Amino acid sequence: MPDASAPAPLRLGHTELVWGQRTYVMGVINVTPDSFSGDGVVDPTAAAWRAREMVDAGVDLIDIGAESTRPDAEPVSAESEWRRLGPALLAVRRVVDVPISVDTSKPEIARQAFAAGADALNDVMGLRGDPELAGVLAESGKPAFLMHNQRGRVFGGDVIRDVRDGLTASIALAERAGVPRARIVVDPGFGFGWGPVQNLELVRRLGELRALGRPILIGTSRKSTIGYVLDRPERERQWGTAATIALAIAGGADIVRVHDVREMREVARMSDAIVRGWLPDDDGGTGGGARDA
């Protein structure tokens, strides 16, 4: 049974996410030539193939982005971003039924992506970048993953307080534009403007963000903090990623954003079995929590 204290279920496309039963796995597809994780693809056919691979591995959602968010990345124009994103999104949408979010902070890209079949917005600026994006989101009726981005902001001395204040501001922007709070998932922004010490504290204290009353998404996969701790390059950070995911789930994460879907899905299921009492026969053998709507 769903956790009575959890937020109300969220509809994404034809799927309903029921919070509190299990952790959902979001797979990352970067259609960029300069992805920090070394997994970028620029060919729409390759993106579709990767999406099918993720579905076969048990992914719950797929996130597609066409502009690198690594700290030293060169910004791209809306025209360049859509040239990368549009064909890939259409190709992926044709071959998978799972919900798709589009990773962008540009209103014109979000509008085109929704028209092309994207089910949700994933904004690493938490609507605090372009002031028009909140209105586009409201008009679409789509849900959003809103992240706190610490880059360019002054550290206030307490990681969770800064994240909580930033996410509170993002939620307020959404609501003022007409986006219901019930359609918002929050992301604390692991790796976005924080050093290793603050990133590790963020995971350690993740449960404190439950006070916002919204589901929590976290993306630790292959990030530099893991490389700093373990002295491993991007493609050898699976074990470190696994540790962060298990502990984030113990701290209350509802969605984990990952590159290695098959392996991290197993980490999530084992963590759910311990933390949430999830069992393989829940919900007809799928683990419970997602159902066709």
N, C-alpha and C positions, 0 to 999 in steps of 0.2 A: 504493500500500500504506500502511496506517496506520503511524504512527511507533511503533516498538517501545518507545520510552521513555515514551510517553504513558500516562495512566491507562486502565484498562479501559473499554470502551464502557458507556454508560448507557442504560437503557431508560426512555422516557417514553411512556406509553400504548402505541400500536402502533408507535412509532418508536424506533430505536436510534441514539444519537449516538456516532459514532466519533471520538475526539479525535485531533488532530494532522494531519488531512487538509485541513480547511478550517474557516473560522469560521462559526458558526451565527448567524443574525439573529433576534433576539427583538423582536417588535413590541409596542408599549405601547398598551393601551386603558385610559384613565382614566374611570371612570364616576363622576366627581365634578364639582360645579359650580365648584370652585376649583382646578383643576389649574394648577400653575405654568407649564406650557408653553402654556396657552391652548387645549388640544385636548380638554378634558373633554366627555363626553357623558353624559346622564342617561336617555336613552330606550333600552330594550333593543333595539328595532328598529334604531336608529342604531348601536348597538354591534355588532350582527350584520352590518350593512352594512359597517362599517369592517373587521371581521374578514375578510369575504370579499374586500374590497379588498386587504388585506394578503396574503392567500393568493395572489391573482392577481399580486401584486408579487413573490412568491417568498419570503415569510416562512417560517421554520423552526419557530418557537414563538410563542405569543401570551401576554402577561402582562396580567392584568386586576386592577385595583385600585380600591377604592371609598372610600379615605380618603387625602386629600392628604398627602404627606410633605414639603411645603415647610416651611421653618423656622418660619414664623409661622402655620401652619395650626391651626385649632381642632380638638381631638380630637373624634371622633364615637363614639357608643355602639355596642355590638355590634348592637343592633337596627337602628339607622340604617344602619350599614355593610351589613348583610345585605339591607335593603330596596333598597339601590342595587345590590349585587353579585349577589344571587341571581337576579333576572330576567335580568340582562345575561349572566351566566355560562351560564344555561340556553339563552338565545337564541343565543349564540355557539357553544355546544357542538352545537346542532342543525345548524349550517350549515358547520362546518369539522371536518376530521379531524386537523389538526396538534395537537401537544401544547399544553395550556393550563396555565399556572401562575397561582396566585392570590396576589396581593400583600397579605398581612395579617400582623399580629403577634398576633392574638387566637385562642386555641385553639378557641373555639366557632365562629368564622367558618371556620377551616381545616377543622374537622370537617364542617360543612355543605357546604363547597365540594367536598371530596373526594367526598361522597355525591352531589353534583350533577354530577360529571364532571370536576373538575379533576385534572390529572395530576401536579402538583408544587406545593410551597410556595415562595414567594419572601418571605423574612422580612428586612426592613430592620433588625431588631434582632438578627439572628443568634442567635435563641433566648435572648437575654439580657434580654428584656423580661418576658413572662409565663412563669413556671417550668413551667406545665402544657403549653405548646406542644410541647416536645420529646417528651412522652409521646404526644400526639395524633399527631404525625408518625410516631413509631415504630409505633403501632398501625395506621396507614394503609398502611404499606409503601411510601409514595411517596418520591421523591427531593426534595431541597430545595436552593434557592439561598440561601446564608447570607451576609449582608452584615456587614461591620464598620461600626458607626455610632459616629463620634467625638463626636457631640453630647453635651454634658454631661460629657465626659471631659477630663482634664488632658493636654495635649500633652507627651509625654516627650522631645521634642527630635529625634526621628527618625521621619519619616512611615511608612516601611516597617516599622520595628520595632513601632510602635504598631499598625499594621494587622495585621501578622503575629501579634502577641500576641493581638489581639482575635479573629482568625479561629481561632487555635489553641484559645482558650477556647470558641468556638462549636462547633468540631468535637468537643471533649471533652464538652460538654453533650449533643450529639447521640449520641455513642457510649455515654455513660453511660445514656441512655434506651433504648438498643437500636437506634439507627439506624446501619447500617453506613457506614463512611467512604466506601465505594464509591458511595454514593447522594448524596454531597454535592458541590456546586459552590460555590466561594467567590467573593465579590464584595468588592473593597476599599473600596467606599463612596465613590466620587468625589462630592464635593459635600455629604457628610453630616458637617458639623462641621469641615470644612477651609476655609481661605481659598484664594484663587487660587494663591498661591505653592506651597502644599502640594499642591493638586490637580494642578498641572502636574508637580511632582516625582513624584507618585504614578504618573502615566502614564509619565514618563521612566524610572522604576525598576521598572515593573510586573513585568519578568522575574524580579526577585528573589523574588516570591511563588511561583514555580515550586517553591521548596524545600518548600512545603506538600504537594506531590504530588497536588494536586487541580486539576481544570479551573477556569479563571478566567472569570468573567462581569464585564463592566464596562459601566456606564451613564453616558455623558458627554453624551448627547443634549440639546441646547438649554440646557444648564445655565449658571448665572450666571457661572462662570469664563470661558466663551466670550464672554458678553456683556461682561464686564469687559475682556477683551483686545481685542475687535473693536468694542466700542461698538455693539452691535446688539441689538434686542429679541428676544424668544423665537422668534418666527416667522421671523426672518432670520438664524438661527444654523446653517443647514445646512452651509455651507462650513467653518465652524469645527468643527462636529461631525465632518465628514468627515476633517479633519486629525487630530483626536483618535482617531478610530476606526482610521485607517491606522497611526498610531504605536502604538496599543495592540495591534493585531494583530502588528506587528513585535516588540512586547515580550512576546508570548505569549498574548494574549486568545483564548479559545475561543468565547465568545458575546458579542455586542454587543447591548445593549438600546437600541432606537431608536424614534423617532416617525415618521421619514420612511423607510419600508421600501424603496421602490423605489430611491431614490437611494443609501441606505447599503448596500444589498445589492450594488450595483455597486462601491462603494468597497471593500467586503469582498472581493469576487471578485478585483478587481485587486490588492489587497494580498496575497491568498492566492497569486495567480499568481507574485508576486515572492518572497514570504517562504517559502511552502510548496511551490512548484512545482505548484500546482493548475492543471488545464487543463479547458476546457469539456466535453470528451468523457469525463472521469472519471466512473465510475459511471453509464454509460448516458446521458450528456449532462446530468446534474444537477449535476455538479461533485464528486461523491464525498462520502462521509462519513455520509449518512443512508440508511437502508434500512428497508423494512417488516420488522417483526419478527414 
